[in-house]
Amino acid sequence: MAKLCAVLLAACAALLALGAARSTLAGDPGMLQDLCVADYMSLQGPLRVNGYPCKPAENVTADDFFYGGLASAADVYGGGNPMGSVVTTADVERLPGLNTLGVSMSRIDYAPWGGTNPPHSHPRATEILYVAEGTLEVGFVTTAGRHITRGVPRGGVFVFPRGMMHYERSVGEAPAVAISAFDSQLPGTQRLGEAMFGATPGVPTDVLARALQTDGGVVESIRAKFQPK
């Protein structure tokens, strides 16, 4: 009996310690409601949470949980697209029912022979990519400077760890299509070229020249190819 009491006291102490730790975060490890459909109309108000405010439950409809944007192929050549790829996202900004659920998806269409989703990172999510059509060459770079790369055929899956700079490109004679899933409702995308040369205000020319070990003229020539955000 004494042993049982000791075990119960230890368990209670552990629970109290966990509760105290959680209180400093002012949060709960799981959702406290069935759903929290994003209420885009509330964004004018002062309330901000890690996501969107919740729509009143009585106003929720089935359409809040549906998005058909991944069904159609994108025009990879439209608008003089220099990369030959288009990413179509299904995140909380397009699918309000994803709010607080911590998942999202995207479709990437690639032109044949070199259509490229250029180097970028997702600061808030790990990505798992499934090649639905064609063949891709993919890769990411670790913080130790190691480039991990391989070909991924149709039906193959590849994982990009959270925050790692990565890319994909088509290496076949047919257009490629991939579907990506993320463990965030809004993974965020930071493209290498745009971050360095298209930010507003711009990263100072001399900083980029030193980082790239080149001169300011080269930096400005590259910067001219990027539209400021």
PyMOL CGO cylinders between C-alpha atoms (Angstrom):
from pymol import cmd
from pymol.cgo import CYLINDER

trace = [
    CYLINDER, 0.00, 0.00, 0.00, 2.81, 2.38, 0.90, 0.3, 1, 1, 1, 1, 1, 1,
    CYLINDER, 2.81, 2.38, 0.90, 4.49, 1.66, -2.43, 0.3, 1, 1, 1, 1, 1, 1,
    CYLINDER, 4.49, 1.66, -2.43, 1.24, 2.40, -4.31, 0.3, 1, 1, 1, 1, 1, 1,
    CYLINDER, 1.24, 2.40, -4.31, 0.83, 5.70, -2.45, 0.3, 1, 1, 1, 1, 1, 1,
    CYLINDER, 0.83, 5.70, -2.45, 4.39, 6.66, -3.33, 0.3, 1, 1, 1, 1, 1, 1,
    CYLINDER, 4.39, 6.66, -3.33, 3.77, 5.92, -7.02, 0.3, 1, 1, 1, 1, 1, 1,
    CYLINDER, 3.77, 5.92, -7.02, 0.54, 7.95, -6.97, 0.3, 1, 1, 1, 1, 1, 1,
    CYLINDER, 0.54, 7.95, -6.97, 2.28, 10.88, -5.29, 0.3, 1, 1, 1, 1, 1, 1,
    CYLINDER, 2.28, 10.88, -5.29, 5.08, 10.78, -7.88, 0.3, 1, 1, 1, 1, 1, 1,
    CYLINDER, 5.08, 10.78, -7.88, 2.54, 10.70, -10.72, 0.3, 1, 1, 1, 1, 1, 1,
    CYLINDER, 2.54, 10.70, -10.72, 0.65, 13.67, -9.23, 0.3, 1, 1, 1, 1, 1, 1,
    CYLINDER, 0.65, 13.67, -9.23, 3.90, 15.61, -8.89, 0.3, 1, 1, 1, 1, 1, 1,
    CYLINDER, 3.90, 15.61, -8.89, 4.77, 14.92, -12.52, 0.3, 1, 1, 1, 1, 1, 1,
    CYLINDER, 4.77, 14.92, -12.52, 1.34, 16.09, -13.68, 0.3, 1, 1, 1, 1, 1, 1,
    CYLINDER, 1.34, 16.09, -13.68, 1.60, 19.26, -11.60, 0.3, 1, 1, 1, 1, 1, 1,
    CYLINDER, 1.60, 19.26, -11.60, 5.04, 19.96, -13.06, 0.3, 1, 1, 1, 1, 1, 1,
    CYLINDER, 5.04, 19.96, -13.06, 3.72, 19.51, -16.58, 0.3, 1, 1, 1, 1, 1, 1,
    CYLINDER, 3.72, 19.51, -16.58, 0.79, 21.78, -15.82, 0.3, 1, 1, 1, 1, 1, 1,
    CYLINDER, 0.79, 21.78, -15.82, 3.08, 24.47, -14.47, 0.3, 1, 1, 1, 1, 1, 1,
    CYLINDER, 3.08, 24.47, -14.47, 5.29, 24.25, -17.57, 0.3, 1, 1, 1, 1, 1, 1,
    CYLINDER, 5.29, 24.25, -17.57, 2.27, 24.50, -19.87, 0.3, 1, 1, 1, 1, 1, 1,
    CYLINDER, 2.27, 24.50, -19.87, 0.93, 27.51, -17.98, 0.3, 1, 1, 1, 1, 1, 1,
    CYLINDER, 0.93, 27.51, -17.98, 4.01, 29.50, -18.95, 0.3, 1, 1, 1, 1, 1, 1,
    CYLINDER, 4.01, 29.50, -18.95, 3.08, 28.90, -22.59, 0.3, 1, 1, 1, 1, 1, 1,
    CYLINDER, 3.08, 28.90, -22.59, -0.58, 29.83, -22.01, 0.3, 1, 1, 1, 1, 1, 1,
    CYLINDER, -0.58, 29.83, -22.01, -1.66, 27.04, -24.31, 0.3, 1, 1, 1, 1, 1, 1,
    CYLINDER, -1.66, 27.04, -24.31, -2.93, 23.49, -24.54, 0.3, 1, 1, 1, 1, 1, 1,
    CYLINDER, -2.93, 23.49, -24.54, -1.14, 20.67, -26.41, 0.3, 1, 1, 1, 1, 1, 1,
    CYLINDER, -1.14, 20.67, -26.41, -4.28, 19.86, -28.41, 0.3, 1, 1, 1, 1, 1, 1,
    CYLINDER, -4.28, 19.86, -28.41, -7.28, 21.65, -29.89, 0.3, 1, 1, 1, 1, 1, 1,
    CYLINDER, -7.28, 21.65, -29.89, -10.02, 22.72, -27.49, 0.3, 1, 1, 1, 1, 1, 1,
    CYLINDER, -10.02, 22.72, -27.49, -12.78, 22.57, -30.11, 0.3, 1, 1, 1, 1, 1, 1,
    CYLINDER, -12.78, 22.57, -30.11, -13.83, 20.31, -32.98, 0.3, 1, 1, 1, 1, 1, 1,
    CYLINDER, -13.83, 20.31, -32.98, -12.86, 22.86, -35.61, 0.3, 1, 1, 1, 1, 1, 1,
    CYLINDER, -12.86, 22.86, -35.61, -11.83, 26.47, -36.08, 0.3, 1, 1, 1, 1, 1, 1,
    CYLINDER, -11.83, 26.47, -36.08, -12.72, 27.52, -39.62, 0.3, 1, 1, 1, 1, 1, 1,
    CYLINDER, -12.72, 27.52, -39.62, -10.78, 30.66, -40.54, 0.3, 1, 1, 1, 1, 1, 1,
    CYLINDER, -10.78, 30.66, -40.54, -12.88, 33.80, -40.36, 0.3, 1, 1, 1, 1, 1, 1,
    CYLINDER, -12.88, 33.80, -40.36, -11.22, 36.03, -42.93, 0.3, 1, 1, 1, 1, 1, 1,
    CYLINDER, -11.22, 36.03, -42.93, -13.70, 38.83, -42.22, 0.3, 1, 1, 1, 1, 1, 1,
    CYLINDER, -13.70, 38.83, -42.22, -12.41, 39.25, -38.66, 0.3, 1, 1, 1, 1, 1, 1,
    CYLINDER, -12.41, 39.25, -38.66, -8.92, 40.33, -39.71, 0.3, 1, 1, 1, 1, 1, 1,
    CYLINDER, -8.92, 40.33, -39.71, -9.84, 44.00, -39.29, 0.3, 1, 1, 1, 1, 1, 1,
    CYLINDER, -9.84, 44.00, -39.29, -10.18, 43.50, -35.55, 0.3, 1, 1, 1, 1, 1, 1,
    CYLINDER, -10.18, 43.50, -35.55, -7.41, 43.55, -32.91, 0.3, 1, 1, 1, 1, 1, 1,
    CYLINDER, -7.41, 43.55, -32.91, -7.50, 39.81, -32.16, 0.3, 1, 1, 1, 1, 1, 1,
    CYLINDER, -7.50, 39.81, -32.16, -4.59, 37.78, -33.46, 0.3, 1, 1, 1, 1, 1, 1,
    CYLINDER, -4.59, 37.78, -33.46, -3.82, 34.13, -32.73, 0.3, 1, 1, 1, 1, 1, 1,
    CYLINDER, -3.82, 34.13, -32.73, -1.42, 31.56, -34.17, 0.3, 1, 1, 1, 1, 1, 1,
    CYLINDER, -1.42, 31.56, -34.17, -3.68, 31.29, -37.20, 0.3, 1, 1, 1, 1, 1, 1,
    CYLINDER, -3.68, 31.29, -37.20, -6.97, 32.99, -38.03, 0.3, 1, 1, 1, 1, 1, 1,
    CYLINDER, -6.97, 32.99, -38.03, -9.85, 33.79, -35.66, 0.3, 1, 1, 1, 1, 1, 1,
    CYLINDER, -9.85, 33.79, -35.66, -12.60, 31.16, -35.69, 0.3, 1, 1, 1, 1, 1, 1,
    CYLINDER, -12.60, 31.16, -35.69, -15.78, 31.60, -37.67, 0.3, 1, 1, 1, 1, 1, 1,
    CYLINDER, -15.78, 31.60, -37.67, -18.94, 31.18, -35.54, 0.3, 1, 1, 1, 1, 1, 1,
    CYLINDER, -18.94, 31.18, -35.54, -19.87, 27.48, -35.61, 0.3, 1, 1, 1, 1, 1, 1,
    CYLINDER, -19.87, 27.48, -35.61, -23.36, 28.21, -36.93, 0.3, 1, 1, 1, 1, 1, 1,
    CYLINDER, -23.36, 28.21, -36.93, -21.85, 29.87, -40.03, 0.3, 1, 1, 1, 1, 1, 1,
    CYLINDER, -21.85, 29.87, -40.03, -19.60, 26.93, -40.97, 0.3, 1, 1, 1, 1, 1, 1,
    CYLINDER, -19.60, 26.93, -40.97, -20.46, 25.09, -44.21, 0.3, 1, 1, 1, 1, 1, 1,
    CYLINDER, -20.46, 25.09, -44.21, -19.08, 22.09, -46.08, 0.3, 1, 1, 1, 1, 1, 1,
    CYLINDER, -19.08, 22.09, -46.08, -17.49, 24.46, -48.61, 0.3, 1, 1, 1, 1, 1, 1,
    CYLINDER, -17.49, 24.46, -48.61, -15.16, 25.70, -45.86, 0.3, 1, 1, 1, 1, 1, 1,
    CYLINDER, -15.16, 25.70, -45.86, -13.47, 22.29, -46.02, 0.3, 1, 1, 1, 1, 1, 1,
    CYLINDER, -13.47, 22.29, -46.02, -13.25, 21.98, -49.83, 0.3, 1, 1, 1, 1, 1, 1,
    CYLINDER, -13.25, 21.98, -49.83, -10.76, 23.30, -52.38, 0.3, 1, 1, 1, 1, 1, 1,
    CYLINDER, -10.76, 23.30, -52.38, -10.62, 22.16, -55.99, 0.3, 1, 1, 1, 1, 1, 1,
    CYLINDER, -10.62, 22.16, -55.99, -7.54, 24.09, -57.06, 0.3, 1, 1, 1, 1, 1, 1,
    CYLINDER, -7.54, 24.09, -57.06, -5.19, 21.11, -57.27, 0.3, 1, 1, 1, 1, 1, 1,
    CYLINDER, -5.19, 21.11, -57.27, -7.26, 19.30, -59.90, 0.3, 1, 1, 1, 1, 1, 1,
    CYLINDER, -7.26, 19.30, -59.90, -6.07, 21.27, -62.94, 0.3, 1, 1, 1, 1, 1, 1,
    CYLINDER, -6.07, 21.27, -62.94, -2.61, 21.56, -64.46, 0.3, 1, 1, 1, 1, 1, 1,
    CYLINDER, -2.61, 21.56, -64.46, -1.08, 25.03, -64.33, 0.3, 1, 1, 1, 1, 1, 1,
    CYLINDER, -1.08, 25.03, -64.33, 0.36, 26.84, -67.35, 0.3, 1, 1, 1, 1, 1, 1,
    CYLINDER, 0.36, 26.84, -67.35, 4.09, 26.46, -66.76, 0.3, 1, 1, 1, 1, 1, 1,
    CYLINDER, 4.09, 26.46, -66.76, 4.91, 28.79, -69.66, 0.3, 1, 1, 1, 1, 1, 1,
    CYLINDER, 4.91, 28.79, -69.66, 2.45, 31.58, -68.87, 0.3, 1, 1, 1, 1, 1, 1,
    CYLINDER, 2.45, 31.58, -68.87, 3.64, 35.14, -68.38, 0.3, 1, 1, 1, 1, 1, 1,
    CYLINDER, 3.64, 35.14, -68.38, 7.15, 34.41, -69.58, 0.3, 1, 1, 1, 1, 1, 1,
    CYLINDER, 7.15, 34.41, -69.58, 7.79, 32.16, -66.59, 0.3, 1, 1, 1, 1, 1, 1,
    CYLINDER, 7.79, 32.16, -66.59, 11.60, 31.68, -66.52, 0.3, 1, 1, 1, 1, 1, 1,
    CYLINDER, 11.60, 31.68, -66.52, 11.49, 28.67, -64.18, 0.3, 1, 1, 1, 1, 1, 1,
    CYLINDER, 11.49, 28.67, -64.18, 9.10, 26.42, -66.09, 0.3, 1, 1, 1, 1, 1, 1,
    CYLINDER, 9.10, 26.42, -66.09, 7.21, 25.46, -62.93, 0.3, 1, 1, 1, 1, 1, 1,
    CYLINDER, 7.21, 25.46, -62.93, 4.10, 26.60, -61.08, 0.3, 1, 1, 1, 1, 1, 1,
    CYLINDER, 4.10, 26.60, -61.08, 3.16, 25.87, -57.47, 0.3, 1, 1, 1, 1, 1, 1,
    CYLINDER, 3.16, 25.87, -57.47, -0.54, 25.74, -56.59, 0.3, 1, 1, 1, 1, 1, 1,
    CYLINDER, -0.54, 25.74, -56.59, -1.11, 25.77, -52.84, 0.3, 1, 1, 1, 1, 1, 1,
    CYLINDER, -1.11, 25.77, -52.84, -3.91, 24.44, -50.68, 0.3, 1, 1, 1, 1, 1, 1,
    CYLINDER, -3.91, 24.44, -50.68, -3.13, 26.16, -47.41, 0.3, 1, 1, 1, 1, 1, 1,
    CYLINDER, -3.13, 26.16, -47.41, -5.19, 28.01, -44.83, 0.3, 1, 1, 1, 1, 1, 1,
    CYLINDER, -5.19, 28.01, -44.83, -5.32, 31.11, -47.02, 0.3, 1, 1, 1, 1, 1, 1,
    CYLINDER, -5.32, 31.11, -47.02, -7.34, 29.16, -49.61, 0.3, 1, 1, 1, 1, 1, 1,
    CYLINDER, -7.34, 29.16, -49.61, -8.93, 26.44, -47.50, 0.3, 1, 1, 1, 1, 1, 1,
    CYLINDER, -8.93, 26.44, -47.50, -10.36, 27.98, -44.30, 0.3, 1, 1, 1, 1, 1, 1,
    CYLINDER, -10.36, 27.98, -44.30, -11.18, 24.62, -42.74, 0.3, 1, 1, 1, 1, 1, 1,
    CYLINDER, -11.18, 24.62, -42.74, -7.44, 23.95, -42.32, 0.3, 1, 1, 1, 1, 1, 1,
    CYLINDER, -7.44, 23.95, -42.32, -7.18, 26.61, -39.63, 0.3, 1, 1, 1, 1, 1, 1,
    CYLINDER, -7.18, 26.61, -39.63, -5.49, 25.18, -36.48, 0.3, 1, 1, 1, 1, 1, 1,
    CYLINDER, -5.49, 25.18, -36.48, -5.18, 21.70, -38.03, 0.3, 1, 1, 1, 1, 1, 1,
    CYLINDER, -5.18, 21.70, -38.03, -1.47, 21.97, -38.84, 0.3, 1, 1, 1, 1, 1, 1,
    CYLINDER, -1.47, 21.97, -38.84, -1.50, 20.48, -42.37, 0.3, 1, 1, 1, 1, 1, 1,
    CYLINDER, -1.50, 20.48, -42.37, -1.56, 21.72, -45.97, 0.3, 1, 1, 1, 1, 1, 1,
    CYLINDER, -1.56, 21.72, -45.97, -0.73, 20.58, -49.51, 0.3, 1, 1, 1, 1, 1, 1,
    CYLINDER, -0.73, 20.58, -49.51, 0.47, 21.91, -52.83, 0.3, 1, 1, 1, 1, 1, 1,
    CYLINDER, 0.47, 21.91, -52.83, 0.66, 20.81, -56.45, 0.3, 1, 1, 1, 1, 1, 1,
    CYLINDER, 0.66, 20.81, -56.45, 3.74, 21.58, -58.53, 0.3, 1, 1, 1, 1, 1, 1,
    CYLINDER, 3.74, 21.58, -58.53, 3.66, 21.42, -62.33, 0.3, 1, 1, 1, 1, 1, 1,
    CYLINDER, 3.66, 21.42, -62.33, 6.97, 21.28, -64.23, 0.3, 1, 1, 1, 1, 1, 1,
    CYLINDER, 6.97, 21.28, -64.23, 7.81, 21.77, -67.87, 0.3, 1, 1, 1, 1, 1, 1,
    CYLINDER, 7.81, 21.77, -67.87, 9.76, 18.86, -69.42, 0.3, 1, 1, 1, 1, 1, 1,
    CYLINDER, 9.76, 18.86, -69.42, 13.56, 18.91, -69.57, 0.3, 1, 1, 1, 1, 1, 1,
    CYLINDER, 13.56, 18.91, -69.57, 14.47, 21.31, -66.82, 0.3, 1, 1, 1, 1, 1, 1,
    CYLINDER, 14.47, 21.31, -66.82, 11.30, 22.85, -65.39, 0.3, 1, 1, 1, 1, 1, 1,
    CYLINDER, 11.30, 22.85, -65.39, 12.60, 23.96, -62.00, 0.3, 1, 1, 1, 1, 1, 1,
    CYLINDER, 12.60, 23.96, -62.00, 11.15, 24.82, -58.62, 0.3, 1, 1, 1, 1, 1, 1,
    CYLINDER, 11.15, 24.82, -58.62, 14.18, 26.93, -57.62, 0.3, 1, 1, 1, 1, 1, 1,
    CYLINDER, 14.18, 26.93, -57.62, 16.01, 26.75, -54.28, 0.3, 1, 1, 1, 1, 1, 1,
    CYLINDER, 16.01, 26.75, -54.28, 13.71, 27.71, -51.43, 0.3, 1, 1, 1, 1, 1, 1,
    CYLINDER, 13.71, 27.71, -51.43, 12.86, 26.75, -47.86, 0.3, 1, 1, 1, 1, 1, 1,
    CYLINDER, 12.86, 26.75, -47.86, 9.75, 26.34, -45.72, 0.3, 1, 1, 1, 1, 1, 1,
    CYLINDER, 9.75, 26.34, -45.72, 10.60, 27.80, -42.30, 0.3, 1, 1, 1, 1, 1, 1,
    CYLINDER, 10.60, 27.80, -42.30, 7.51, 26.39, -40.62, 0.3, 1, 1, 1, 1, 1, 1,
    CYLINDER, 7.51, 26.39, -40.62, 7.18, 22.88, -42.05, 0.3, 1, 1, 1, 1, 1, 1,
    CYLINDER, 7.18, 22.88, -42.05, 8.70, 19.60, -43.12, 0.3, 1, 1, 1, 1, 1, 1,
    CYLINDER, 8.70, 19.60, -43.12, 7.69, 18.68, -46.69, 0.3, 1, 1, 1, 1, 1, 1,
    CYLINDER, 7.69, 18.68, -46.69, 6.99, 15.23, -48.11, 0.3, 1, 1, 1, 1, 1, 1,
    CYLINDER, 6.99, 15.23, -48.11, 6.83, 15.21, -51.91, 0.3, 1, 1, 1, 1, 1, 1,
    CYLINDER, 6.83, 15.21, -51.91, 5.13, 12.56, -54.07, 0.3, 1, 1, 1, 1, 1, 1,
    CYLINDER, 5.13, 12.56, -54.07, 5.91, 12.43, -57.79, 0.3, 1, 1, 1, 1, 1, 1,
    CYLINDER, 5.91, 12.43, -57.79, 2.63, 11.78, -59.59, 0.3, 1, 1, 1, 1, 1, 1,
    CYLINDER, 2.63, 11.78, -59.59, 3.91, 12.16, -63.17, 0.3, 1, 1, 1, 1, 1, 1,
    CYLINDER, 3.91, 12.16, -63.17, 7.32, 12.31, -64.82, 0.3, 1, 1, 1, 1, 1, 1,
    CYLINDER, 7.32, 12.31, -64.82, 10.73, 12.18, -63.16, 0.3, 1, 1, 1, 1, 1, 1,
    CYLINDER, 10.73, 12.18, -63.16, 12.35, 14.75, -60.89, 0.3, 1, 1, 1, 1, 1, 1,
    CYLINDER, 12.35, 14.75, -60.89, 15.85, 15.45, -59.66, 0.3, 1, 1, 1, 1, 1, 1,
    CYLINDER, 15.85, 15.45, -59.66, 15.58, 16.81, -56.12, 0.3, 1, 1, 1, 1, 1, 1,
    CYLINDER, 15.58, 16.81, -56.12, 17.97, 17.91, -53.44, 0.3, 1, 1, 1, 1, 1, 1,
    CYLINDER, 17.97, 17.91, -53.44, 18.48, 19.83, -50.22, 0.3, 1, 1, 1, 1, 1, 1,
    CYLINDER, 18.48, 19.83, -50.22, 21.49, 21.31, -48.44, 0.3, 1, 1, 1, 1, 1, 1,
    CYLINDER, 21.49, 21.31, -48.44, 22.18, 20.70, -44.74, 0.3, 1, 1, 1, 1, 1, 1,
    CYLINDER, 22.18, 20.70, -44.74, 23.57, 23.29, -42.34, 0.3, 1, 1, 1, 1, 1, 1,
    CYLINDER, 23.57, 23.29, -42.34, 26.87, 21.39, -42.59, 0.3, 1, 1, 1, 1, 1, 1,
    CYLINDER, 26.87, 21.39, -42.59, 26.97, 22.19, -46.30, 0.3, 1, 1, 1, 1, 1, 1,
    CYLINDER, 26.97, 22.19, -46.30, 26.18, 18.70, -47.53, 0.3, 1, 1, 1, 1, 1, 1,
    CYLINDER, 26.18, 18.70, -47.53, 24.11, 18.46, -50.72, 0.3, 1, 1, 1, 1, 1, 1,
    CYLINDER, 24.11, 18.46, -50.72, 21.75, 15.46, -50.55, 0.3, 1, 1, 1, 1, 1, 1,
    CYLINDER, 21.75, 15.46, -50.55, 20.26, 14.72, -53.97, 0.3, 1, 1, 1, 1, 1, 1,
    CYLINDER, 20.26, 14.72, -53.97, 18.78, 11.95, -56.10, 0.3, 1, 1, 1, 1, 1, 1,
    CYLINDER, 18.78, 11.95, -56.10, 16.35, 11.22, -58.90, 0.3, 1, 1, 1, 1, 1, 1,
    CYLINDER, 16.35, 11.22, -58.90, 12.74, 10.48, -57.96, 0.3, 1, 1, 1, 1, 1, 1,
    CYLINDER, 12.74, 10.48, -57.96, 10.64, 8.55, -60.50, 0.3, 1, 1, 1, 1, 1, 1,
    CYLINDER, 10.64, 8.55, -60.50, 6.91, 8.47, -60.84, 0.3, 1, 1, 1, 1, 1, 1,
    CYLINDER, 6.91, 8.47, -60.84, 5.39, 7.04, -57.67, 0.3, 1, 1, 1, 1, 1, 1,
    CYLINDER, 5.39, 7.04, -57.67, 8.45, 7.93, -55.58, 0.3, 1, 1, 1, 1, 1, 1,
    CYLINDER, 8.45, 7.93, -55.58, 8.43, 9.96, -52.38, 0.3, 1, 1, 1, 1, 1, 1,
    CYLINDER, 8.43, 9.96, -52.38, 11.11, 12.30, -51.00, 0.3, 1, 1, 1, 1, 1, 1,
    CYLINDER, 11.11, 12.30, -51.00, 11.27, 14.25, -47.74, 0.3, 1, 1, 1, 1, 1, 1,
    CYLINDER, 11.27, 14.25, -47.74, 12.71, 17.74, -47.24, 0.3, 1, 1, 1, 1, 1, 1,
    CYLINDER, 12.71, 17.74, -47.24, 13.47, 18.46, -43.55, 0.3, 1, 1, 1, 1, 1, 1,
    CYLINDER, 13.47, 18.46, -43.55, 12.03, 21.61, -42.00, 0.3, 1, 1, 1, 1, 1, 1,
    CYLINDER, 12.03, 21.61, -42.00, 13.83, 24.80, -42.95, 0.3, 1, 1, 1, 1, 1, 1,
    CYLINDER, 13.83, 24.80, -42.95, 16.35, 23.15, -45.32, 0.3, 1, 1, 1, 1, 1, 1,
    CYLINDER, 16.35, 23.15, -45.32, 17.03, 24.90, -48.63, 0.3, 1, 1, 1, 1, 1, 1,
    CYLINDER, 17.03, 24.90, -48.63, 15.81, 22.55, -51.39, 0.3, 1, 1, 1, 1, 1, 1,
    CYLINDER, 15.81, 22.55, -51.39, 14.79, 22.38, -55.04, 0.3, 1, 1, 1, 1, 1, 1,
    CYLINDER, 14.79, 22.38, -55.04, 13.25, 20.12, -57.68, 0.3, 1, 1, 1, 1, 1, 1,
    CYLINDER, 13.25, 20.12, -57.68, 13.60, 19.98, -61.45, 0.3, 1, 1, 1, 1, 1, 1,
    CYLINDER, 13.60, 19.98, -61.45, 12.16, 17.85, -64.22, 0.3, 1, 1, 1, 1, 1, 1,
    CYLINDER, 12.16, 17.85, -64.22, 14.65, 15.59, -65.99, 0.3, 1, 1, 1, 1, 1, 1,
    CYLINDER, 14.65, 15.59, -65.99, 12.37, 13.76, -68.43, 0.3, 1, 1, 1, 1, 1, 1,
    CYLINDER, 12.37, 13.76, -68.43, 10.87, 14.37, -71.83, 0.3, 1, 1, 1, 1, 1, 1,
    CYLINDER, 10.87, 14.37, -71.83, 7.34, 14.56, -70.40, 0.3, 1, 1, 1, 1, 1, 1,
    CYLINDER, 7.34, 14.56, -70.40, 5.91, 17.21, -68.06, 0.3, 1, 1, 1, 1, 1, 1,
    CYLINDER, 5.91, 17.21, -68.06, 6.15, 16.32, -64.38, 0.3, 1, 1, 1, 1, 1, 1,
    CYLINDER, 6.15, 16.32, -64.38, 3.64, 16.74, -61.58, 0.3, 1, 1, 1, 1, 1, 1,
    CYLINDER, 3.64, 16.74, -61.58, 4.28, 16.44, -57.84, 0.3, 1, 1, 1, 1, 1, 1,
    CYLINDER, 4.28, 16.44, -57.84, 2.06, 16.68, -54.78, 0.3, 1, 1, 1, 1, 1, 1,
    CYLINDER, 2.06, 16.68, -54.78, 3.57, 17.97, -51.55, 0.3, 1, 1, 1, 1, 1, 1,
    CYLINDER, 3.57, 17.97, -51.55, 2.20, 17.70, -48.01, 0.3, 1, 1, 1, 1, 1, 1,
    CYLINDER, 2.20, 17.70, -48.01, 3.29, 19.87, -45.06, 0.3, 1, 1, 1, 1, 1, 1,
    CYLINDER, 3.29, 19.87, -45.06, 2.90, 19.67, -41.30, 0.3, 1, 1, 1, 1, 1, 1,
    CYLINDER, 2.90, 19.67, -41.30, 1.77, 23.29, -41.14, 0.3, 1, 1, 1, 1, 1, 1,
    CYLINDER, 1.77, 23.29, -41.14, -1.37, 25.08, -42.25, 0.3, 1, 1, 1, 1, 1, 1,
    CYLINDER, -1.37, 25.08, -42.25, 0.86, 27.84, -43.66, 0.3, 1, 1, 1, 1, 1, 1,
    CYLINDER, 0.86, 27.84, -43.66, 4.42, 26.55, -44.26, 0.3, 1, 1, 1, 1, 1, 1,
    CYLINDER, 4.42, 26.55, -44.26, 5.79, 29.78, -45.66, 0.3, 1, 1, 1, 1, 1, 1,
    CYLINDER, 5.79, 29.78, -45.66, 8.12, 29.82, -48.65, 0.3, 1, 1, 1, 1, 1, 1,
    CYLINDER, 8.12, 29.82, -48.65, 11.38, 31.76, -48.81, 0.3, 1, 1, 1, 1, 1, 1,
    CYLINDER, 11.38, 31.76, -48.81, 12.97, 31.60, -52.26, 0.3, 1, 1, 1, 1, 1, 1,
    CYLINDER, 12.97, 31.60, -52.26, 16.72, 32.06, -52.30, 0.3, 1, 1, 1, 1, 1, 1,
    CYLINDER, 16.72, 32.06, -52.30, 16.94, 34.50, -55.20, 0.3, 1, 1, 1, 1, 1, 1,
    CYLINDER, 16.94, 34.50, -55.20, 13.98, 36.61, -54.12, 0.3, 1, 1, 1, 1, 1, 1,
    CYLINDER, 13.98, 36.61, -54.12, 15.17, 36.76, -50.52, 0.3, 1, 1, 1, 1, 1, 1,
    CYLINDER, 15.17, 36.76, -50.52, 18.59, 38.07, -51.52, 0.3, 1, 1, 1, 1, 1, 1,
    CYLINDER, 18.59, 38.07, -51.52, 17.72, 40.31, -54.46, 0.3, 1, 1, 1, 1, 1, 1,
    CYLINDER, 17.72, 40.31, -54.46, 14.00, 41.07, -54.28, 0.3, 1, 1, 1, 1, 1, 1,
    CYLINDER, 14.00, 41.07, -54.28, 13.48, 42.08, -50.65, 0.3, 1, 1, 1, 1, 1, 1,
    CYLINDER, 13.48, 42.08, -50.65, 12.11, 45.54, -49.74, 0.3, 1, 1, 1, 1, 1, 1,
    CYLINDER, 12.11, 45.54, -49.74, 14.10, 47.45, -48.73, 0.3, 1, 1, 1, 1, 1, 1,
    CYLINDER, 14.10, 47.45, -48.73, 16.88, 45.64, -50.51, 0.3, 1, 1, 1, 1, 1, 1,
    CYLINDER, 16.88, 45.64, -50.51, 19.79, 43.90, -48.83, 0.3, 1, 1, 1, 1, 1, 1,
    CYLINDER, 19.79, 43.90, -48.83, 22.73, 46.34, -49.19, 0.3, 1, 1, 1, 1, 1, 1,
    CYLINDER, 22.73, 46.34, -49.19, 24.74, 45.80, -52.34, 0.3, 1, 1, 1, 1, 1, 1,
    CYLINDER, 24.74, 45.80, -52.34, 28.08, 45.70, -50.52, 0.3, 1, 1, 1, 1, 1, 1,
    CYLINDER, 28.08, 45.70, -50.52, 26.76, 43.02, -48.14, 0.3, 1, 1, 1, 1, 1, 1,
    CYLINDER, 26.76, 43.02, -48.14, 25.71, 40.81, -51.04, 0.3, 1, 1, 1, 1, 1, 1,
    CYLINDER, 25.71, 40.81, -51.04, 28.97, 41.52, -52.90, 0.3, 1, 1, 1, 1, 1, 1,
    CYLINDER, 28.97, 41.52, -52.90, 30.97, 40.31, -49.90, 0.3, 1, 1, 1, 1, 1, 1,
    CYLINDER, 30.97, 40.31, -49.90, 28.74, 37.30, -49.34, 0.3, 1, 1, 1, 1, 1, 1,
    CYLINDER, 28.74, 37.30, -49.34, 28.95, 36.22, -52.99, 0.3, 1, 1, 1, 1, 1, 1,
    CYLINDER, 28.95, 36.22, -52.99, 32.60, 37.28, -53.36, 0.3, 1, 1, 1, 1, 1, 1,
    CYLINDER, 32.60, 37.28, -53.36, 31.87, 39.43, -56.38, 0.3, 1, 1, 1, 1, 1, 1,
    CYLINDER, 31.87, 39.43, -56.38, 31.57, 43.15, -57.12, 0.3, 1, 1, 1, 1, 1, 1,
    CYLINDER, 31.57, 43.15, -57.12, 28.65, 45.53, -56.76, 0.3, 1, 1, 1, 1, 1, 1,
    CYLINDER, 28.65, 45.53, -56.76, 28.04, 45.74, -60.50, 0.3, 1, 1, 1, 1, 1, 1,
    CYLINDER, 28.04, 45.74, -60.50, 27.32, 42.02, -60.70, 0.3, 1, 1, 1, 1, 1, 1,
    CYLINDER, 27.32, 42.02, -60.70, 24.97, 42.26, -57.72, 0.3, 1, 1, 1, 1, 1, 1,
    CYLINDER, 24.97, 42.26, -57.72, 23.04, 45.14, -59.26, 0.3, 1, 1, 1, 1, 1, 1,
    CYLINDER, 23.04, 45.14, -59.26, 22.82, 43.29, -62.57, 0.3, 1, 1, 1, 1, 1, 1,
    CYLINDER, 22.82, 43.29, -62.57, 21.24, 40.31, -60.82, 0.3, 1, 1, 1, 1, 1, 1,
    CYLINDER, 21.24, 40.31, -60.82, 19.01, 42.52, -58.66, 0.3, 1, 1, 1, 1, 1, 1,
    CYLINDER, 19.01, 42.52, -58.66, 17.50, 44.07, -61.77, 0.3, 1, 1, 1, 1, 1, 1,
    CYLINDER, 17.50, 44.07, -61.77, 16.03, 40.69, -62.71, 0.3, 1, 1, 1, 1, 1, 1,
    CYLINDER, 16.03, 40.69, -62.71, 13.95, 40.49, -59.50, 0.3, 1, 1, 1, 1, 1, 1,
    CYLINDER, 13.95, 40.49, -59.50, 10.80, 42.47, -58.80, 0.3, 1, 1, 1, 1, 1, 1,
    CYLINDER, 10.80, 42.47, -58.80, 10.80, 44.06, -55.33, 0.3, 1, 1, 1, 1, 1, 1,
    CYLINDER, 10.80, 44.06, -55.33, 8.25, 42.66, -52.91, 0.3, 1, 1, 1, 1, 1, 1,
]
cmd.load_cgo(trace, "trace")
